[in-house]
């Protein structure tokens, strides 16, 4: 692959928003990374250029057949003014697993991490320093060949854009309310549920609208076959603490292999907390709630990191968890993960990578 990175610095710099105005994914940095693919040249012409619109033919396959994948990771500013990435190697591995499922040619993860470090370095003033803030990084691939045949594209564009962000949820670390979806289905084993592809998220929008209308922040998906086993939340993997044991649904081909999920599992085992990855039904969860052994619930994801769940709604019943308050373990996980990410706590796992 072509590794000759071209860099074009923007002549006009944008105004960087104040930390309390960031929100999530509202503002974008001065530069972006682009890499093109054709079957003749492979991946070629890597470049960092000023952030700008792109032009695509109306027949580009991404518009018609959804051949696209994406990733999400973050950069953090430490108290010593260093900038750290969190487990970017895992994102690149997952990106290529998604590529394989969507018939997209694999990318050179090591090169992309080096290009990403350069991109972050160029736009380093965009990495916010306030507590709870970070620079969200969105790598993605789209199919660009302008033909309407139903087959894999011969042309692709890989890009990285970046956005300074605050808290993903308005609630912040405070518990969120989750609606258990028992009508719509998002994914099944053998489908694309384990790939980070746009169609998975589009499939969840209708259910999310309904949950929002009922006053809930997110949807908890059940399996698409028996409609009884818990899978994941719309933007997070999910964990439950039942009678001292932490349980999360096992990866089964329809659940995203979350990087924060993996980090939480490693932290829990490092602390000696009993943890298992297995199937768990909504009925089992309801029974644990009724007998008082459901102690905590929380979601995990790059955007929110740890999101405590204060209430679940299923078939007309509200399950208020831990009195609707953030649990001790959820808080400890959030504090530990964010402290590793921003460099205020030692990183015993070697997860963080300095940008420069």
N, C-alpha and C positions, 0 to 999 in steps of 0.2 A: 504494500500500500504506500501511496505517496505521503511522506512525512515532512515535506518541506513547508512548514507553517508560515503562511503569509500574514502579516499584521498591518492593518490600516487603522490608524488612530483617529477617532472622531474629532473634527475641528470645533464642533459645538457641543458643550457639555450641558446636560440637563440639571435642573435643580433637584437636589436630594431632599425628599420629604422629611419632616420631623418624625421622630420615633413614635409619637402617640397618634400619628395620622396614617400609619403604614397599612393596617388591615392585612389582608392576604391576597397577593397576586394582583395588586392594583398598579404598581409602578415597576418600570423596567430600567435596567442599567444602560450605560452608554454603548456597550458593545455586545456582540453575539458571536458564536462560533458556527461555521458552516462547513459541511463536508458532502461532496457529491458522489454518486455511484452510477456507473453504467456497466453493462456486462462486458463491454470492450476494455474499459480502463480499470474496473474495480473501483474501490473507494479512492477518491483523488481530490486534489485541490483543497486541502485543509486551510482555512483562513479565519482570522478574527477580524471582524469588520464592524463599523458603526451599526447600532441597532436600527433596523429598517424593515419596512414591509417587504414581502416576497411576492413574486408574480408566478402564477401557475395557470396552465392551460385548463379550460373548463372540463376537458376530458381526462384530467389527471386521475389515476386510479384511486387515490385516497378518497376522492369525493364520492365515488360510486360503490366501492367495495370495502372501504374501511381498513385498508392495509396500512396500519400505523401502530407504533408502540411508543411508550414514553417511560421516563423515570423521574424520580424526585429525590433530591438530597439537599444538604444544607452546608453552608460555611458559617463559622462562628468567630467572633472577635474576642480574644482573651483579655484579662485585666492588664496583661503585659503588652497589649496591642499586637499580638500575634494573630494570625488567621489560621483556623483549623478546618479541615474537611473531616466528615465522619463516615468511615467505612465506604469510600467511593468504589473500592474494588468489588464489593458486594453488589453495588448498583450496576456495575458494568457486566458482571456475570449474569445478573437477572435480566438485564437488557438483551443479552445474547440468547438467553432462554426464550424470552418473548419473541425475539427475531426469528428463532427457529420455528416456533409455533405458527407465526404469521408468514412463513416462507420469505423472510427478509435476509439478505446476506449478512454473515457475522461481521462484527466490528473488532478492531484491535483495542481492547480495553486499556492496556498499559499506555498506549499512545494517547488515547482520549483523556486519561487522567492527567497526563502531562499537559495536554492542551487546555484542559479545564483549569489546572493550577495557573497557567499563564493568563487565561481569561479572567480568573478571579483576581490575580495580581494587578492586572491592568485596571480593573474596576474596584480595587480594594476599598476606596473611600465610600463605596456603597454598602459595605458590610457594617450593619449598625452595631452599636455597643451597649445599648440599653438592655436591661434585664428582660428576658423573654423574647428578644428579637434575634433575627438571623438573616442570612442571605439565602433565599430559596433558589435552588438550581433545577432547571427543567431541561434535561436532554430528551430529544424525541426524533423519530424517523417517520417520514411520510413517503408514500409511493407517488412518483411524479410522472410516470410514462403516460402520454396522452392517447391511450387506446382503450376501447370499451370491451375488449375480450375478457372473459372471466378466467384470468390466470395471473400468476405472480408478475409484478412489474419488473421491467428491465432497468428502470431508472429510479433512484431514491435520493432523498436529501435528508441528511442528519444535521440537527441544529442543537445548540445549547443557548437558552435564554435564562436570565437571572432577575430575581425580584427581591428587594428587601421586604421582610415581613414581620408582623407582630404575631399575636396569638391567632391560631387557626379558628378557634371558636370564640364567640363573644363572651362565653362563660369563663374562658381561660382555664385554669386548673380546677375550677369548681365543677361539680358533677353535672353531666348532661342527661337528658331524658331520651330514651331510645324506644322506638316503635318496632315491635316484632312483626315482620311482614309474613302473612300466611296466604296471600293470593298470588302475587307476582313472583316470578323466578328469575334469578340473575344468571346462574351458570350451573352446569352439571359436569361431573367427571368426564373427561374426554373432550370437553369443549375448550373455550379459551379463558375460563375463569382464573387459571393460574398464570396467565400472561397479563402484563400490564398494557392493555390495549384499550383504545377509546370506546369500542363497542360495549365492553363490560360496564362502563360508567353510564353510557347512554341508556343501557337496559335498566339501570336503576333509577332513572330520573322520575318516572311516573310514580313509583312507590315513594320516592323522597318527597315529591310534591304533596302526596297524601299525608305523609308523616308531619310535614311542616304545617299543613293546614290544621292538624290536630294538636299542634304545640310541641312537637318532638324534633330534636336536633338531627337525628339520624335514623336509618333503618337497620335492623338486625335481620340478616337473611337466614332462612332455613334452607336445607338441601332441596334440590330441584326434583328429586325422585320420590322420596317418602314424605317430604314436607314436615319433617319432625326434628332433624338433627341440625344443631346450630352450626353456622359456617363463619360468617364475618359480618362486620358492620360496613356500610357503604364505603367509608374511607379508612377503615382500620381493621386490624385483627382484634380479636376479643378474648379476654381472660376472665375466669371466675375463681374466687377463693371460697371453697366449700369445705367446712369442717377442718380448716388448717391446711388443706391441699389446694394448690393453684392448678387449674385445668384450662387448657386451651384446645380448640378443635384441631385434630391432626390434619396435616396437609394431605389432600386427597385428589388433587388434580383440578379442583374447582375453587380452591382457596389460594389467595396470593401469598407467596412466601415472603412475608414482610421482614425487612431488615431490622426494624425496631422490635418486631416479634422475636427474632433470633437473639437480639441483644438482651431483651428481658429474660428470655429463657436462660441465657448464660449467666446473667446476674443472679437470678433466683437460685440456680444450682451452685453458684459460687458462694452464696450466703447459706446454703444448706436448707433452703425452703423446699418442702416436698412439691414436686411439679410433675404433671403428666400431659402428654399430647395424645388425645384420644377423642372418639366420638362422644358427644354429650347432647342429649335430646332436650328440647324445650320442656318436656314433661319432667325430666329429672331436675332441671333447674327450678321449675315451679315447686316440685316437692321439697327441694332444699330450702326454698324460700318459706314454704309453709311450716316446715319443722324447725326453722330458725338456724340452719347451718349455712345458708348463703350469706357470707360475711362481706364480700366485696366483689365488684365487677369493674373492669376498666378496659378501654380500647388502647391500641398501640399503633403508631404510624409516624412517618417522617414529619408530617405537617403538625400534628398535635402533640407528638411524643407520647405522653400518657394522658388519657382522657378518662377520668373517673365516671362511672355510670351510676347515677343516683336513682334512676327509675326505669323499669321496663314495663311496657304495656303489651299484653297478649290476650287476645280473645276476650276483651272487656274487663280484664283484671289488671290493676296496677300493682307492680311489685316494687315497693320502695326499699332500696338497698342501703344498709348502714345509715338509716334515718335520713337518707338523701344527702349525706355528707361524704367528703373525701376520706377514704379509708387510709389507715396507717401505712399499709404496704404500697398502695397506689402513690402516696406522697413520697415514700422512701424511694421508690423506683423513679419517679419524676425527678426528684432532687439529685439522685445519683447519676442518672443518664444525662441530664442537662449539665451537671457539674463536670462530667467527663467531656462532654461536647464543647463546653466553653473553657476548659482547661483549669478550672478551680479545684478539681479533685484528681488524684492520680489515675492514670489509665492502665490498669493491670492487664488489659486484653490487647493493647496495641491497636486500638480502633481509630485513633485520630492521626491525621496526616497533615503536617504543616504545609502551607502554601508556599512560603518563602522563608 
